Amino acid sequence: MANIKSSKKRILVTRTKTERNKSIRSAVKTSIKKVDAAVVAGDKAAAQSALVAAISTIDKASSKGVYHKNNASRKVARLSKAVNSIA
């Protein structure tokens, strides 16, 4: 355990930020799984509505610094491609 006051504070702040980031990443993964499930089921309407929600979640994560903007863009592009592939 750290003895210096600033080190103790850094430990607490890091723990808080880690929990926040973990929660946001989990929400993004869940939204992506919902889109993938709709694509596998072949339900275009559900996939499109899930895609809108997923894009929103991914953009929020990117704006908060949890994901790099290129990573977020790549995730959105792959989801959009999957949804558009439904005939």
N, C-alpha and C positions, 0 to 999 in steps of 0.2 A: 504494500500500500504506500502511496506517495506521502511524503511529509510536508512538502511545500504547498502553501495555500493555493497558488495558481494551478499546480498540478492536480490538486483535488478537484478544483473547479472544472478543469479540462476533462477529467474523467466523467464528471456528472453531465457536462454539456454534450460530450461525445455519445454517452449512453442515450440521452434524450434524442439526439439527432438520428442515431442508428435506429431507434424504435420507430421514429417518424418515417424514415426512408423505407424501412421494412414494410410498414403498413401501406405506403403508397405503391411500392413494387408489387405487393400482394394484390392490391386492387387492380393494377394493370394486368397482371397475369390472369386474374379471374375474368376480366372483360374480354381478354383475348380468347380464353377458353370458351366463352359463350359464343363468340363469333365462329370459332372453329366447329363447335357442336352444331350450330345452325347450318354451316356449309356442308358438313358431313350428312346432315339430315336432308339437305337439298331444299330447305325452306328459305326462299329468296327474301321474302318480306321480313321474316325474323332476323335473317342475317344482316339485312340492311339497317334495321333498327338497332341491332346489337353493334354494328359497325360504327354508327353515329356515337353511341355511348362510349365505345372503346376509344375512338379518336379523341373524344373529349377528355377521357381519363389519361390517355397518353400525353396529350398536350399539356394538361395540368402538371403531370409529373415532370415533363421537360422544363416547364417554366419555373418549377421549384428547384431545379438543379439535380433532380434524382437521376434523370437520364440525359445524356448528351443529345443535342438537337438532331444530329445525324442518326443516332440510334433510334430516336423517336420517329423520325421521318421514315426510316427503313421499316420499322414495325407497321406504321400506317400503310405504307406502300404494299407490303406483303399481305396485310389483311384485305385491302381494297382489291388486290389482284385475285385473292381467293374468292371474295364475294362476287366479283365480276365474272368469274369462271363458271358460276352456276347458270345452267341453261334455262 
